[in-house]
Amino acid sequence: MLHEASRARPGIDFVYCDRVNFTDGDGSWYSEPDGVRESGPFQPDRLRKGNFVDLASLLRAGSFPGFDESLRRYQDWDLWLNIVVKRHGCGHYVPKPLYFYRIHGANISRKESDDRAVWCVRRKYRLGFYFNLPLVRDACRLFCVLRKLKRIVFGRCR
């Protein structure tokens, strides 16, 4: 089904669908309930706010920029942002649950900090109010320069 949708739209970079969540063991820690998770239509602005496209999608080989291996979580969101934000790509939604997603205690989602992972992706793409403030951005750069200068000056004096 994803393949047919991709063939019908040659200008699309990736095609995604809905999924069915199911729990194996205690899934009380997971934020989404069992059952169908609807991804919704493709909207670049919505993607900038959070990930709604799963990795179980069909992606054109020529559109694949690779994964950022420094990220422990949200590699999928990073991938879609790379395609959409940096490369001005586009996705297409097939409104059907076409795969099952197993939730279990060994999921990386349970082991890694969600807030930290989201922060890393947001920082990378300068998403959100904080990263668009020139004063804050400039202050961060100034801090980095001053820290390097301190190492140079005080490192030689000791």
N, C-alpha and C positions, 0 to 999 in steps of 0.2 A: 504494500500500500504506500509506504514512504517512497519506494523506488518509482512508482507510477506518478506520484505527485512531483517528484524531482524531475522526471523526464518531461512532464507537461509544462514545467516552468524552468527553462534553461538559464535564466538570469538569477535564479535563487542559489545562495551558497549552501544552505542547509535546510533540512526538513525535519520537524519534530512532531511529537504526538503526546497524548495523555498516557498515564500509567496507572497500574493497580498496586497499591501498597498492601503488603501483608506482613504480619508480625510473626516471628519465630522466637518464642520465649517472651521475656519481659520487654515490651516496647514502650513502656510508660514514659521513658526519657525522650522519645522522639516527638517532635512538634506536630507532625501530621497524623491524622487518624488512618486506620485501615480503610481500604476501599479506593474508589477511583479518585485520582488527583488530576484535575483538569488544568492544563498548562495555560490555555487561552491564546488568543490571536497574537501574532508577532507585532510588537511595538518597541522600537528602539529606546524611547524614553522610559518605558517600564523596565527594560533590561538594565538600564543604568541605575535603577533603584534597588534591584534585586534579581536574583536568578529565577527564571521560571522555565528555562529550557534544559531538559535533562541531557546527559551525555549519551543516552541510548537514542541517538538521532542519526540521520543520514547526512553526511557531509561530503561535498565534492572534494576530490583529492587535491585539485588545484587551489582550493580555498583554505586548506589546512595549514596554519602557520606554525604548528607545533605546540607543545605544552610548556608552561613555565614550571620546571621541576623544582624550583625553590619554594613553591607553594605546597603546603601539606593538605589543604582543603580548598574547595571552590576552584579547582583547576578547570572544571566545566564552565563556570561563570566567566573565568578569565579567558577561556578559549572563545566564548561567544562575544565578549566585549572586544577582544582583539580583532575578530572578524568584522563586527558591526561598527565599533567606534574608530579603530585605527584604519581599517581597510574599507569602510563604508559599505560593508556587505549587507545581505538581507536574508531573512529566514521565512519559512512558510509553515503554518500550523495545520496539522491533520487532526480534526477533532474526534479521535477515537483512541481508547486505551488499547495499545498494541503490545504492551509488555508488563511483566510483573516485577516489582521492586521489593526485595526481601529486607526486612528490618530485623536486626539481631544485635546482641550485645557486643560483638566484635567490630561493628561498623566504625569507620574512621570518624564519623560524625559524633560518635559518643566519646571518643578519646581526645579529640582536639578541641580547643577553645573556639567557639563559633564567633565571638566578638573579635578576637584577634585575627581570624581568617578573613572576616568581612573587611576589617580595617586595612589589611594588607592589599586586598584587591581594590578597595576604594582609593587608597593612597596611590596605587600604581596608575590608575586612570583619572585621578583627580576628580572623583565623583563626590558630590555632596556640597553643602554650603561651606563647610570648613575649608576645603581645599580650593575654593574659588575666591577666598578672601586674599587680596594682594598683600595686605599687611601681615597676615599670618604666614603666608608662603615666603615672603621676604624675611620675616623674623627667623624662620627655620633655616634659611640659607645663611643669614648673618651668624646665627648660632654655630653652624657647622664651620664657617670660616674662622670665627673667633676661637673655637676649640682647637683647630689645627694650628692657628697662630700661637696659642698658649703652649702647645706641645713643642713647637719650634723654639720659642723664646725661653720658656722655663726648663725645657729639656736640656738645653746647652748650659744653663747656669748651675746645674747640680753636679 
